[in-house]
Amino acid sequence: MSSRNAGSSTGTSTVITNIATLVTNDPSLGDTPSPLGLVRDAAVVIEGDRIAWTGESSKAPATDNRVDAGGRAVLPGFVDSHSHLVFAGDRTEEFNARMSGRAYSAGGIRTTVAATRAAGDGELEANLTRHLAEALRQGTTTFETKSGYGLTVADESRALRIAAAHTDEVTYLGAHIVPPDYAEDPAAYVELVTGEMLEACAPHARWIDVFCEKGAFDGDQARAILTAGRAKGLHPRIHANQLSYGPGVQLAVELDAASADHCTHLTDADVDALAHSDTVATLLPGAEFSTRAQWPDARRLLDAGATVALSTDCNPGSSYTSSVPFCIALAVRDMGMTPDEAVWSATAGGAAALRRTDVGRLAPGARADLLVLDAPSHVHLAYRPGVPLVSQVWRRGVREV
């Protein structure tokens, strides 16, 4: 059996051996104390779609198939817990203008809303799957994606229906901005988002989100939206404190949101609240890179004891990248993270932001989602920025790249 088909759901077993460095994210499995649970000269055994065993190559059990990693590093597949992939068009002109001196604001979203409303289902799905394939080639095996570019009952529900055909991690973001047709009556739009639109969208989603920011939704509006979603069985997450100081982080902690995303402008009280809660601080450095904005201070959050995730925020306006390796390099270079911390945050951290325990780690019982780097160590993701180091990607025990 070829390695590309090895480990499929037929129940066969496969060992990937001769791994220079294996990142397990299980400290109990590591050679030395580290959250990454690093095993040197390692092997990993896949049975069906699950990890069955990890350890030193010399101790690997017999299996049906054998794949030689050739002295490369193996990591859990990246978990991208924040993206906006159901959209049409792009915002090249806006980006060009911004790089020529215009400041970023939330208003540019309206351009994508107009293009998305005008697009057919086939165009939206083709665009989604193109970006998913692009992300997979770069090592992303689990992704969350949101609605938020339709802002009508019909357009939001169709976005979620299209997304749900490709991932379980679907987020209802009817509260992205107040659309132009409700500009004079934001309260009526909040009523729509928490009423008819929520009814239509809830069956297709797991999460509910809101952009809590000047120019979008204030704290009271955000609380009403997230509370209504929670009553319908959707769990909260929130765009918080991206462009300015505000109530988003405190609201996230109050409502036990799975994550507060962006977290660029934080008070000491915000940092303390995150550190003493189950809410993950999801940092999205692609947005700061693409808007020339202030970098989130990951070091401050980590030193306080907060759980940090790294994600792409892939969207056509403020962060048009699907590359988690790029975000890892930015986090190490500009946000105060060590290479180990950045890799953990892009794998186990992303899983925590989705409240998942079956992904983001390579330990017995976890899903067999992993990537092989054309390098001996995970540190090369930050050490060699911009280089396409991901040479293999396995998802659910099947090699897909």
N, C-alpha and C positions, 0 to 999 in steps of 0.2 A: 504494500500500500504506500502511496506517495505521502510525503509529509504534509502536502497541502490538504489531503483528505483525512489524514490521521486524526484520531480522537473524535470522530463524529458521534452522533447520537445512537449509533448502532451498538454501543456498549464496549467497543474496543478500548484498549489502554495504550497510552503513548508516553514515553519518557523523553523529555528534552534534557539532554545532558551536556557536559562540558561548558557550563555556564560560568563565566568568570566571576560575576557578582549577581546574586539574586536578591531583588527587593521583595520582601514578603509583606511588609507592614504589620508583622506580628512579632513583637519584641521577644516573645518566648522562643522563637525559632532562630534568632540571630546568633552569630558567632561571638559578637560583642554587644554590650548594652547600646541600643539605639532604637528609636521608634520605627525605623525602616526595617528592622529585623533582617539585617544583611547576612547572607550566607555566601561564603566564598567557595569556589570550585564546586558548584552546586548542580543539582538536578531537580526537576519538577515532574511529577507524574499526573497525567490527565486521564480520567475515566469518564467516558461520555462527555457531558458538558461541565464537569466539576474537577476541581483540584483534589487529588487523592493522597498525594504525599509530596513533601519537599524535604531536602536535606543535602548532604554531601554526595557528590557523584558516585563515589566508591561504594556507597551504601544503598544505592537506588535498587528497588525491587525489579524483578523481571516483568516485562510488558510485551504487548503484541507488536508495538512499533517503537522505533528509536529515531530521534532527531538530534543531530549534533549541532549545538549552538556555536561551535567554533571559537570558544573563548570570548563570547560576547556577553553583554549584560542583559538580563531579563527583568522586566518591571510589570506590575499590574497595568492593565489598560487604563488610560486616562478617563476620569469621570468629569465630564464638562457639565456642571450643574446650573449653567445660566447661558441661554442663547435665545435668539429671536430669528428663527429660520423660515417662517412662513410669511414670505413677502414677495413683492414684484419690484422690478426696477433697481436702480442704485442711486447713490447721491454723490457721484463723482464731482459734480460742479460745486456742491456744498463743501466737500472735503478740500477741493482746490482753493476755494475762497478762504476757508478757515486757515489753511496752511499759508495763505497770503496775508493773514492778519485779522480775520474776523473771528470773534469769540463764539464758542459753542453755546447753544441754548436748546431747551427741549423742543422748540417750535419746529425744527426740521423734520420731526416725525411726520408732520402733516403731508409732506411730499410723498413719503412711502405709503401713507394711508390712501392717497388718491390713486397711486399706481396699483396697489393691492386690490382695492375695490374694483378696479377696471379689469383685472386679470381673471381668466377662467381657472377652474379647478385644476385642469391639466398643467397649466403653466406654473401654478403655485406648487404643485406636487413635484414637478420636474426640477424646479429650483431647489426645493427642500432636499430631494434625494441627491442632487449634485453636490450640495454642501455637506451632506452626511458622508458621501463617498470621499470627499476631500478631507474631512475630519478623520475618517477611519484610516486613510493612508498615513496620517500623522499620529496614529496611536490612540485615538479616542474610541472607546468601546461602549461607553454609556453616556447618553446625553439627555439633557432636559431642554425643551423648547417651549416657547410661549406664543400665544396669540398677541393681539395688540396693535395690528396694522389694518384692522377692518373697522372696528368701532361702531358697527351696527349689529343687530341681533343676528342677521343672516351671515354677515361676513366673519364675525367672531366665531360663531358655531362651526362654520365650514373650515376655518383655519384649524380649529381644535380637532375636528373630525379627520382632516388630512394628516395632522401631526400624530394623532393616536394610532394611525396605521403603521407608524414607523418607530414609536417609542412609547413606553409606559409612563414616562416622566413628562407629562403634558400640563402646562400651566395656563389658566385663564387670566389674561391680562387685559380685560376690557377697560380697566382703569389705567391706561398708558398715558393718555392725555385727554383733555376735553376736546372733542372734534369741533371743527369750525361750525357745523350746523347746530351746536349747542353752546356756542361761545357766549351768548347773552343769557344763558340759563344753566349754569353748571350744576345746580341742584337737581334739575330735571334729568341731567345725564347720570348723576350718581343714582338717582331713583331707577333709571333704566338698567344700569350696571348691576344693581342689587336686586332687581326684579325680573323683568322679562328676559333680559340677556343672560342673567345667571341661570334661570330655569332652562334655557336652551343650551347653555354651555356646560353646565355641571356634569351631565352624563359622559362627556368626552374628556374630562380633566381629572387630575389628582390634586392639583394645587391651585391656589388663587394668589394673585400678586397685585401690587399697586405701586405706581411711581409717586412716592411721597416727596414732593419737591416744589419749590416756587415755580410757577408756570404750569404745574400739573395738579396734584391733589394735596390739600393740607392735612394736618394730623386728624382732625375730626372726620373729614371725608374718608380718609384712609381707614380709620377704625371702623366706620360704618360698613365699608366695602368688605374688609377682611372678616368682620364679624358675621356679615350676611353669608359670605362664602363658607365659613366654618359651620354655620347652621345647616348648610347643604352638603356637608361632608367633605369639603375641600380644605386642605391644610394651608395655613398662611405662609407666604414668603413676601419679601418687600424690597423694593428699590429704595435704599435709605442713605441719606446724607452724602449724595454724590456731588452736587454742585454747591452746596452750602450747608451750614449747620441747620439742624431741624429736628423734628420729633420722631423721625423714622426708626432709629435704632431703639429708642425707649419703647416705642409702640411694638416693635418686633419682639422684644423680650417680654413685654406685658402679655402679648397674645400667643407666646410660645411658638413664634414663627420658626420654621426650620432653618431659615437663613435671613440675614440682613445683608443685602448685596450692594456693593460699592464701598461704603464706609470710608469715604475720603476725608470728611470733615467731622471729627469726633471730639467731644469734650472728654474730660477725665471720667465724668459720670457715665458717658456712653461706653467707654472702654471697660469700666468696672462692671457695668450691667452685662455686657457680652461675656466677660470673664466668669461671671457667676450665674450663667444660664446655659441651656442646651442649644441656644441659637448660634449658628455658625456665622462668622464674619467672612463672606465671600468677596474676595478682592478680584478686580477685573482690570488688570493693567493695560490691556489693549485699548480701553476707553481713554485712559490718561495719555497713552502714546499718541492716539489718533486725534486728540483734542488739545494737546499740549497743556494739559491741566496738571494740577498738583498731584503727586503720587500718594496713594494711601501709605500709611506708616505701618507696615506689617510688623516691624520689630517691636513697636509699642504694644500692639495687640498680643503678640506671642509672649513677650516678657510679662504681660499682665495675666497670662494663662488662658486667653481666649482661643477657641478652635478656629483655625483659618483654612479656608478653601481658596483655590485658584481656578478661575474659569475664563473663558474667552470673551463672553458677552457678544458673540458673533452677531452682528446686525449691520444693515447697510449704511447706517448713519455715523455712529460714533466709535465703532470697533469692528471693522470689516475684516476680521481674521478668524480662521477656524483652527489656528495652530496653538495647541497647548504648549508644545516645546518653546515657542516664541514667548508665551506668557511666563513660562518658568524662567527664561533668560532675563526678561524684564524685571521680574520679582527679585531675582538675585542681584542684578546690577543696580536697580533704582529703588527698591522697597525694603532693603535691609534683611532679606531672607538669606539663609545659607542654602546651598544646593540641596542638602538633605531635607530641609524644611519645605522648600518649594516643591520637590518631588512628592513628599508626603501630602502636601496640600492639594496637589493636582490629581491625587489618586484617593487616598483614604479621606482626605478633607472633603473632596467633592462627594464621596459616598455619604459622609456625615451630613452634608448639606441637603442630601436627598433622603436622609434617614434610612440608608441602606447598609446592611452588613454583609451582603452576598457579593459585593463588588468592591474594588479599590484595595484589595489585598490578595495575596497568593498563599493561602493556607488551606489545609484539608477542609472540604465542604464549601469553599468559596467557588464562585463561578469561574470557569477557566477562560478568563479574559486577560490576555497578556500581550506584551510587545517585546520584541528583540531589537536591541540597539546595535548598530554597526560600530560598537565601541565597547571597551571592557568595563565601563563604569557609568552609572546614572549621572555622575557629575558632569559628563560630557554634554549633557543637555544645556547646561549653562556655560560650560567651558568653550563649546564650539557653536555659538549662536548662529542661527540661520542655515545651518548645515542639515540636510535631510538624513538624519541618523536612524530613523525607524526603518528597519529592514524587513521585519515580519510583524504581522498583527494576527493574533488568534482571538476569536470570539466564540464563547460557548463551546470551546473545545475544538473548533474548526479553524484552520488557517485561512484567512480571508485576504491577506496581503502578503 
